Amino acid sequence: MDSTVSLVLAARGVRALGDGFVSLTLPLYLLALGYSPLQVGLVSTATLLGSAVLSFSVGLYARRIGYRRALLGAALLMLATGVAFSAVRDFWPLLIVAFVGTLNPSSGDVSAFLPLEHAVLSDVASAANRTRTFARYSLVGALCGALGALLAAVPQLVTDALHVPWRLALQGMFLLYAALGLAAWLLYRRLPVRTGDADAASRREAPLRDSRRIVLTLAGLFSVDAFAGGLIVQSMLSLWLVQRFALGATGLGALFFATSLLSGASYLVAAPLARRFGLINTMVFTHIPSSVALIAIPFAGDIDVAVALLLVRSALSQMDVPTRSSYVMAVVTPAERPAAASTTAVPRSLAAAGSPLLAGYLLGLSAFGWPLVLAGAIKIAYDLALLALFRNVRPPEEA
């Protein structure tokens, strides 16, 4: 079972490496093609909406075809997405590729890979090790995402050193993304053949039964948080930093490398905090201070203060990621875990899908940073609602 966990973690790292530079390359590439902030937001919205549709399909059919086959198919789609995005120039074809593909405009994971990998990890991790396993999963994603953010500076370096056209250098990054899709496919191919296979009886069962009410309530709350997060996905946050402080590709890469490292460090702290204070308390009381820092960022008078607040937020904002995943897997029956992962992931993606478009519209009106203020306020409301509704619904290890 340890080999299965290792393979999933390795694949997560490969994908996070690609997400790390694509989320920063995407707005720069679209601006280089001459598109507006609103169009950048529309493409980001299409990626999130497409992820929601794909995740929903995963929830319906993954148990029938097996997680391994579903992961292999998703990896091939990642490869095709990178190739297609490097070749397409016109806006509407780009929008279609963004919708059907696997591009991730966020520093986090919002793709169809997520519920599949969560279900695989939940099947092989014990209750005592579940939160620690999800913390390792999130840590690998954060560290590799940080390295990917550094790679976002490569087009600028290539352009300066070799005088390669800027747009061509950016297109090369999407081909690298395609190569990482192939690497993920090779890793998933090594998973046990029967990974996630269901017997005939379980295939006929309803996806959600005993835990339906709690999962749907959590999905609704997580959607509120996701809508707020969609306002500040990494692509849109990068766009704001370019508009407000004229930050270049190298500066963006260095900044998001640092924020990803801090997020990774927070994952290490999340598991012991959860053991001491509980999963819900850890989620809420680390998230609220990060949202306060987020609201303060647009009021910063210079780039140094804004960066400092971004770093503070990054050190706190992601502790709810492994704890949230662990909590959902803990409060449902084992047979319901794939459906629960998908049911909570799909509404998140749908809720986040419209936010980048709204953020692009607001940034087109003003460079102040209203999306950051709005996101922070909504996130605080979500945290308070989560605490009120679920502070007494405890996972088995806390009972």
Steps between C-alpha positions, in 0.01 A plus 500: 500500500793732565598465134151615396528808722848573359377478142205730569727751676750490213225559244362783713845657501535474122159660445567773757824588320297565186226687684764719668627654178184476290297707748755782456573444131131497402422872563835610353438293187148635456622858549776434246231390253329835556206392715342714775477431876135407449598241239772366730232457765269329251766242410566434869126458552486249213779290655317482834163429341650223291665353809160492670341310211787253487496450877126434487558234234770349718256475788249315283726255321833464685385205712381319188822535303745508791705791632812387318336515157339833581834646610670371185234666286533830688880494452458457124259794500767706680749413225252596226414827678861616503551420132176669396557815705847546354358486146179704529497881461137606445291577805198272451705187428713588805183524705386155382837342579492663842155351566569143389860486623679481835657846533492625857500879558539448873791416727278228649363190331152538350526230236328164455819336627416616852198281590664199336825536693313575823297181463812292434679645804196449722482135400859429607543735801383406849286739708801579719718590201237657274558866588878449489469337156293789365748745654784325313289511184444875540864559595628329185260710295615822667873432465477392137266790430768729645760358262251543219457866591875546460478340156261780400808722471651277228329675203643836609847349543482329161381819334779708655780249445410348163281776354216253450169681440306544825187328375696202368675460835163496676368238257792276592375490859175341386700228322683440827159469666410233242821310579408501869163351405687212339712459815182484713358235265812285546465526880129414502574204275701347786203504737356155583267394219203460735546836673153627587318218322157436646319169520166456327293569813668829582466613139123477534487696826399866510810720518381681814258356754571520874718810473300685236382787721837576655683480166255732325522751785880492488491533122286813531736657754810406304343660194479834679869475584580394143312796352714731713815308407414530131527879530868462591617197304868531425444612142277790608723591794793510259301725269429740789868511600595578141239776483560653843877465544624415145650174629670295226522125439817460708354690794174306480688171495709590804198626695285195438795272568517654848123483555493135395784416739311663785186311404704180502635574845146562623398150389761356736342696786141415407509134608632558856266798544208282393598231751516761776201723418288299256452518124223762495676734747823475301318580178317803640747668735789496253281613210349814656835681565611419145183662366563812705847524343344452156260791553791722606714435189332749261549776759878448494677810376796321342604160372700410812199529732279314251754217474532477879122466535490240224765298683307522828187382323684211334636381834144463635251459216576143392485315831136426427586305183622168647270535801199560277581196284556284806176620663286417197652153472454443875133589541370277218497122465792342306272401210385861464846658492539526118154653466562732796831620353335566165184652649701752703743569214248563220302780669830659603612508138162630382493770767856606419438500126326836479731679742799563269267662248368730772858569616606582144207739468585674829868525409402646164316776686763566766844377603421551870443132573132470580503124425737450796277696740188316385670160524622562855157610625324199347758260641450632854124448467562144380727422796244621753223296335719186492580537869135550596373198304775242547688564823310210661526261202823323579697238307557160668848586629361804687193328647 
